[in-house]
């Protein structure tokens, strides 16, 4: 290992300020872990963060991105959760272990204490994270696949399974074919649900059906609500994954 690492940083908002820089290799402190990053997944939220900061005061110089998979390279004093060589993935909201998320802010001060935003991101060769900010990477997934889980994958899981209590035989409507939507489709299918997907692209609908969607509805070719009524014989849908967003909000999801 060399004494330096490369990481992407920016000292001002805007993609034109993003630079590949060289820094000293970081050393883990008490209860901290140094991770050799093997793969980073980029979300649309990362683009918004680079361009606008999304209303947050960013640490400077700022390293973007929240989702990574890697290997534990070194551990600091007191670490007990992982040992060198373990495969790990990051968590989008560090410190949120269970229950309701602590309200760090209010209506005036954005309450998002997340990686690649309030905290430094993971777009680097090595990162230092508290041991509680990491979870074990699934053995069934390679690094690239595992790196997609922290933001989009967990959002879909939380909406459908943790909050929605999804079970076999129910129906799920997934609006769109973005990252959260495609995770929701696959999670719902794995739980034995019947999945309906809307999109403005027949090509994307075909790909969604290849992933397990039972029905694909092109929202640009008619009233998709009426199409749902017809397909369900007016019964409707048990769970709706409605991805929403805006210039200052990024992407979120709600299960109805």
C-alpha positions as CSV (number, residue, x, y, z in Angstrom):
1,X,0.0,0.0,0.0
2,X,1.2,3.5,-0.8
3,X,1.2,6.4,1.7
4,X,-1.3,8.3,-0.5
5,X,-4.8,7.7,-1.9
6,X,-6.9,9.3,-4.6
7,X,-10.4,10.7,-3.9
8,X,-12.8,12.9,-5.7
9,X,-13.3,16.3,-4.0
10,X,-14.9,19.7,-4.7
11,X,-14.4,23.0,-2.9
12,X,-17.5,24.7,-4.5
13,X,-20.8,23.6,-5.9
14,X,-20.9,22.6,-9.5
15,X,-19.6,19.6,-11.5
16,X,-16.8,21.8,-12.9
17,X,-15.3,22.0,-9.5
18,X,-15.0,18.2,-9.1
19,X,-11.4,17.1,-9.0
20,X,-9.4,13.9,-8.5
21,X,-7.1,14.7,-5.7
22,X,-4.3,13.0,-3.8
23,X,-4.3,12.8,0.0
24,X,-2.4,11.0,2.8
25,X,-3.9,7.6,3.5
26,X,-6.3,8.0,6.5
27,X,-5.8,6.2,9.8
28,X,-8.7,4.8,11.8
29,X,-9.3,6.1,15.3
30,X,-11.2,4.4,18.2
31,X,-14.1,2.4,16.9
32,X,-13.3,3.4,13.3
33,X,-12.7,1.2,10.3
34,X,-10.6,1.9,7.2
35,X,-12.3,0.4,4.1
36,X,-10.7,-0.2,0.7
37,X,-13.5,0.8,-1.6
38,X,-14.2,-1.8,-4.3
39,X,-17.3,-0.3,-6.0
40,X,-19.4,2.9,-5.7
41,X,-23.0,3.2,-6.9
42,X,-24.1,6.7,-8.0
43,X,-27.6,7.9,-7.4
44,X,-29.5,10.9,-8.9
45,X,-29.2,12.4,-5.5
46,X,-25.5,12.5,-5.9
47,X,-25.9,14.6,-9.0
48,X,-28.1,17.0,-7.2
49,X,-25.7,17.2,-4.3
50,X,-22.8,18.1,-6.6
51,X,-24.8,20.7,-8.5
52,X,-26.8,22.3,-5.6
53,X,-25.8,20.9,-2.2
54,X,-29.5,20.3,-1.7
55,X,-29.6,22.9,1.0
56,X,-26.9,21.3,3.2
57,X,-23.7,22.9,4.5
58,X,-21.2,20.5,3.1
59,X,-17.8,19.6,4.7
60,X,-15.0,21.1,2.7
61,X,-13.3,19.9,0.6
62,X,-16.3,17.7,-0.1
63,X,-16.3,14.1,-1.3
64,X,-19.6,13.0,-2.9
65,X,-21.5,9.7,-3.0
66,X,-23.1,7.6,-0.3
67,X,-23.2,4.0,-1.6
68,X,-20.2,1.8,-1.7
69,X,-19.0,-1.8,-1.2
70,X,-15.5,-2.6,0.0
71,X,-13.2,-4.6,2.2
72,X,-12.1,-3.9,5.7
73,X,-8.4,-2.9,5.4
74,X,-7.6,-1.8,9.0
75,X,-9.4,-1.3,12.3
76,X,-8.9,1.1,15.1
77,X,-8.9,0.5,18.9
78,X,-12.1,-0.9,20.3
79,X,-13.6,-2.2,17.0
80,X,-15.5,-5.4,17.6
81,X,-18.0,-5.7,14.7
82,X,-15.6,-6.4,11.8
83,X,-12.1,-7.7,11.2
84,X,-9.7,-7.0,8.3
85,X,-10.8,-8.8,5.2
86,X,-14.5,-8.6,5.9
87,X,-16.7,-7.4,3.0
88,X,-18.9,-4.5,4.0
89,X,-21.3,-1.9,2.6
90,X,-22.0,1.6,3.8
91,X,-25.2,2.9,5.3
92,X,-27.0,5.9,3.9
93,X,-28.1,7.4,7.3
94,X,-25.2,6.7,9.7
95,X,-26.2,6.2,13.3
96,X,-29.8,5.2,12.5
97,X,-29.8,1.7,13.9
98,X,-33.5,1.1,14.7
99,X,-36.8,2.8,15.5
100,X,-37.7,6.3,14.5
101,X,-34.8,8.4,13.0
102,X,-33.6,11.1,15.4
103,X,-34.8,14.5,14.1
104,X,-31.6,16.4,13.6
105,X,-33.2,19.4,12.2
106,X,-36.5,21.3,11.6
107,X,-38.4,23.0,8.8
108,X,-35.7,25.7,8.5
109,X,-32.6,23.4,8.9
110,X,-32.6,20.3,6.7
111,X,-32.4,17.3,9.0
112,X,-30.5,14.9,6.7
113,X,-27.4,13.5,8.3
114,X,-26.3,11.3,5.5
115,X,-23.2,10.1,3.8
116,X,-22.1,12.2,0.8
117,X,-23.9,15.2,2.2
118,X,-23.7,16.2,5.9
119,X,-20.9,13.6,6.2
120,X,-18.1,13.1,3.7
121,X,-18.9,10.6,0.9
122,X,-17.2,7.5,-0.4
123,X,-15.9,8.4,-3.8
124,X,-12.3,7.5,-2.8
125,X,-9.9,4.6,-2.8
126,X,-10.1,4.3,1.0
127,X,-12.6,5.7,3.5
128,X,-12.8,5.9,7.3
129,X,-16.1,5.1,8.9
130,X,-17.4,4.3,12.4
131,X,-17.9,0.6,12.8
132,X,-21.6,1.1,13.4
133,X,-21.9,2.9,10.0
134,X,-21.2,-0.4,8.1
135,X,-23.0,-3.6,7.6
136,X,-21.9,-6.9,6.1
137,X,-22.2,-7.2,2.4
138,X,-24.4,-10.1,1.2
139,X,-22.3,-13.1,0.2
140,X,-24.6,-13.7,-2.7
141,X,-23.8,-10.4,-4.4
142,X,-20.5,-9.2,-5.9
143,X,-19.1,-5.8,-5.0
144,X,-20.8,-3.9,-7.8
145,X,-24.2,-5.4,-7.0
146,X,-23.8,-4.9,-3.2
147,X,-22.8,-1.3,-3.7
148,X,-26.3,-0.5,-5.0
149,X,-28.1,-1.5,-1.8
150,X,-27.6,1.3,0.8
151,X,-29.8,4.0,-0.7
152,X,-32.2,2.7,-3.4
153,X,-32.4,-0.9,-2.2
154,X,-33.0,-0.1,1.4
155,X,-35.5,2.6,0.6
156,X,-37.6,0.1,-1.4
157,X,-37.3,-2.6,1.3
158,X,-38.2,-0.1,4.1
159,X,-41.3,1.1,2.2
160,X,-42.6,-2.3,1.2
161,X,-41.5,-4.7,4.0
162,X,-40.8,-2.7,7.1
163,X,-43.6,-0.2,6.7
164,X,-45.9,-1.9,4.3
165,X,-45.7,-5.4,5.8
166,X,-45.9,-6.8,2.3
167,X,-46.9,-10.5,1.9
168,X,-47.6,-13.0,-0.8
169,X,-50.8,-12.5,-2.8
170,X,-51.0,-8.7,-2.5
171,X,-50.7,-6.3,-5.4
172,X,-48.0,-3.7,-5.8
173,X,-48.0,-0.7,-8.2
174,X,-44.5,0.6,-9.0
175,X,-44.5,4.0,-10.8
176,X,-41.4,4.4,-13.0
177,X,-38.3,2.4,-13.6
178,X,-35.6,4.2,-11.6
179,X,-33.4,2.6,-9.0
180,X,-35.9,2.5,-6.1
181,X,-38.6,1.4,-8.5
182,X,-36.7,-1.6,-9.9
183,X,-35.7,-2.7,-6.4
184,X,-39.3,-2.5,-5.3
185,X,-40.3,-4.6,-8.3
186,X,-37.8,-7.3,-7.5
187,X,-38.5,-7.3,-3.7
188,X,-42.3,-7.4,-4.3
189,X,-41.9,-10.3,-6.8
190,X,-39.7,-12.2,-4.4
191,X,-42.4,-11.9,-1.7
192,X,-45.0,-13.4,-4.0
193,X,-46.8,-10.2,-4.9
194,X,-48.4,-9.3,-8.3
195,X,-46.5,-6.3,-9.6
196,X,-47.9,-3.6,-11.9
197,X,-45.4,-1.1,-13.4
198,X,-46.1,2.2,-15.2
199,X,-43.6,4.0,-17.5
200,X,-43.5,6.3,-20.5
201,X,-41.3,3.8,-22.4
202,X,-42.4,0.5,-23.9
203,X,-38.8,-0.6,-23.9
204,X,-38.4,0.0,-20.2
205,X,-41.7,-1.8,-19.6
206,X,-40.4,-4.8,-21.5
207,X,-37.3,-4.9,-19.3
208,X,-39.5,-4.5,-16.1
209,X,-41.6,-7.5,-17.2
210,X,-38.4,-9.5,-17.8
211,X,-37.5,-8.7,-14.1
212,X,-40.9,-10.1,-13.0
213,X,-43.6,-7.5,-13.5
214,X,-46.9,-9.1,-14.2
215,X,-48.3,-6.0,-16.0
216,X,-46.7,-3.0,-17.8
217,X,-48.7,0.1,-18.5
218,X,-47.5,2.9,-20.7
219,X,-48.8,6.0,-19.0
220,X,-48.4,8.1,-22.2
221,X,-50.8,5.9,-24.2
222,X,-53.9,6.3,-22.1
223,X,-55.3,6.7,-18.6
224,X,-53.1,4.5,-16.5
225,X,-55.5,4.7,-13.6
226,X,-58.3,3.3,-15.7
227,X,-56.0,0.6,-16.9
228,X,-55.3,-0.4,-13.3
229,X,-59.1,-0.5,-12.6
230,X,-59.6,-2.7,-15.6
231,X,-56.7,-5.1,-14.8
232,X,-57.8,-5.5,-11.2
233,X,-61.5,-5.6,-12.0
234,X,-61.9,-2.4,-10.0
235,X,-60.3,-3.9,-6.9
236,X,-57.4,-1.5,-7.0
237,X,-53.9,-2.0,-5.5
238,X,-52.6,-2.9,-2.0
239,X,-49.3,-1.0,-2.2
240,X,-48.2,1.9,-4.3
241,X,-44.5,2.9,-4.7
242,X,-44.7,6.5,-5.6
243,X,-41.2,8.0,-6.1
244,X,-41.4,11.8,-5.7
245,X,-38.8,14.5,-6.0
246,X,-37.9,18.1,-6.8
247,X,-35.0,20.5,-7.3
248,X,-34.4,20.8,-3.5
249,X,-35.9,17.5,-2.3
250,X,-34.0,14.9,-4.3
251,X,-35.8,11.5,-4.5
252,X,-37.9,9.9,-1.8
253,X,-40.5,7.2,-1.8
254,X,-43.8,6.5,-0.1
255,X,-45.7,3.3,0.1
256,X,-49.4,3.9,0.0
